[in-house]
Amino acid sequence: MYSTDALNQVTTVAEANADHVDAAGTFPSAAVDALRGSGLLGLVLPEEVGGLGAGPRELVDVVGKLAAACGSTAMIYLMHTAAAVCVAAAPPPGAPELLSLMASGEALGTLAFSERGSRSHFWAPVSTGALSDDGDSVKLRADKSWVTSAGYADVYVVSAGSTSGVAGEVDLFAVPKSVGGLSVVAPFTGMGLRGNASSPMALDATLPVGLRLGEQAAGFGMMMETVLPWFNLGNAAVSLGLAGAAYAAAVSHVGGARLEHRDESLSALPTIRAQIARMGTALAAQRAYLHSAAASVSAPGEETLDFVLGVKASANDAALTITESAMRVCGGAAFSKHLPIERAFRDARAGAVMAPTADVLYDFYGKVATGLPLF
Ligand SMILES: Cc1cc2nc3c(=O)[nH]c(=O)nc-3n(C[C@H](O)[C@H](O)[C@H](O)COP(=O)(O)OP(=O)(O)OC[C@H]3O[C@@H](n4cnc5c(N)ncnc54)[C@H](O)[C@@H]3O)c2cc1C
């Protein structure tokens, strides 16, 4: 179990810095340092490696609270966790200490899956890996389009076309930042999550084969079975954390903002109350869906795949609607940045376009529902 005091300390730092991080587009170093010292970077890692041994339900709680404080910090945390569960699933023999370092907070991780060539279809990297003649090393060339914490992470879980040479097969590698040939190609400037440092990166390096996660060609399976459940739950939690923050700010604003000539607050307007009700009920429904999905991933059953595919898309879209309604009911006060709503509105735009994108997930969900294969 994690310490709520430790989480509160992190969220306090994250919230205090969130506006500056957003305005300047800078990496939230203070919040990430607080995370490193909190034990939370090892939240879902096994206790044997120094983690806290928590599960999906705790992850969605922690991520949601971080997102309500600072969306960028929450996404950086989620990408670390997604990388960490990958490393935990198949610790690389060439880096035996890596998982402990990720659990203790010494090593911040991230995923480098998306590529310029295959765009959001992360399961189909066009980058290549080639084994050396003696089989001890791999020459890796990759053109990654978005890597959260680019230049700040200590280890990158990188996908590439498998050294098997078979089309559609994927390898994953844990690439330390120190490796020569790994570089940030351009700065990140986004409309939201502006502290993410989600820059493009290039990799042209020779790595020991011992940095591979799992056997040759095990990458696709790890993406689908390990990364997808944790990432989709966490990404849904980011969306709902942002939506919850916008909702709370909107409720507070419409209750307090006065129409002095009528001696009443904005909440006296029925249209405003109806919008608030729609936001509140949508949020409650999405939170219940997320908690059911997290419970299902904790104890997998027949419906788990539906939950994994549906929860991210559904929460992403709900966050778009709820943050937009919050902007609407708070009028110019939200537009002019008097309220912490427009940052949540901008940050919430990312969820639906982060892979697997909401559109792809709806397609996958529909395929499962109608008995078609996913790929
Ligand atoms: C803030 C942020 C942080 C990110 N961080 C990371 C990271 O750390 N690591 C990482 O690997 N990636 C990361 N990404 C990349 C992300 O996961 C996606 O790969 C990327 O956003 C896709 O953008 P694109 O322009 O390539 O989309 P495209 O693939 O060009 O998609 C464009 C549109 O087409 C739709 N579409 C595509 N294929 C289908 C389909 N089969 N069916 C229906 N609709 C489809 C999409 O839903 C989308 O609406 C990040 C992205 C953002 C925005």
The ligand as an ORCA input file, in Angstrom:
! r2SCAN-3c Opt
* xyz 0 1
  C       1.093     14.552    -25.280
  C       1.488     13.302    -25.979
  C       2.429     12.462    -25.404
  C       2.831     11.304    -26.064
  N       3.772     10.501    -25.479
  C       4.169      9.355    -26.109
  C       5.156      8.499    -25.529
  O       5.676      8.748    -24.436
  N       5.547      7.390    -26.203
  C       5.006      7.054    -27.408
  O       5.378      6.031    -27.951
  N       4.072      7.861    -28.002
  C       3.646      8.984    -27.364
  N       2.709      9.810    -27.959
  C       2.240      9.488    -29.308
  C       0.835      8.921    -29.315
  O       0.769      7.713    -28.616
  C       0.358      8.731    -30.760
  O       1.199      7.851    -31.436
  C       0.312     10.035    -31.523
  O      -0.381     11.008    -30.769
  C      -0.386      9.815    -32.835
  O      -0.342     11.029    -33.577
  P      -0.330     10.953    -35.174
  O      -0.364     12.334    -35.688
  O       0.779     10.069    -35.608
  O      -1.737     10.235    -35.399
  P      -2.223      9.406    -36.653
  O      -1.818      7.988    -36.509
  O      -1.834     10.113    -37.899
  O      -3.801      9.463    -36.472
  C      -4.603     10.506    -36.999
  C      -6.067     10.162    -36.768
  O      -6.385      8.949    -37.441
  C      -7.054      8.087    -36.554
  N      -6.728      6.691    -36.881
  C      -5.498      6.160    -37.130
  N      -5.599      4.849    -37.360
  C      -6.907      4.521    -37.252
  C      -7.642      3.321    -37.380
  N      -7.048      2.165    -37.667
  N      -8.985      3.360    -37.208
  C      -9.606      4.533    -36.919
  N      -8.958      5.715    -36.793
  C      -7.628      5.712    -36.948
  C      -6.528      8.442    -35.176
  O      -7.436      8.042    -34.166
  C      -6.401      9.944    -35.285
  O      -7.635     10.541    -34.970
  C       2.280     10.973    -27.313
  C       1.321     11.812    -27.887
  C       0.918     12.966    -27.229
  C      -0.111     13.850    -27.873
*
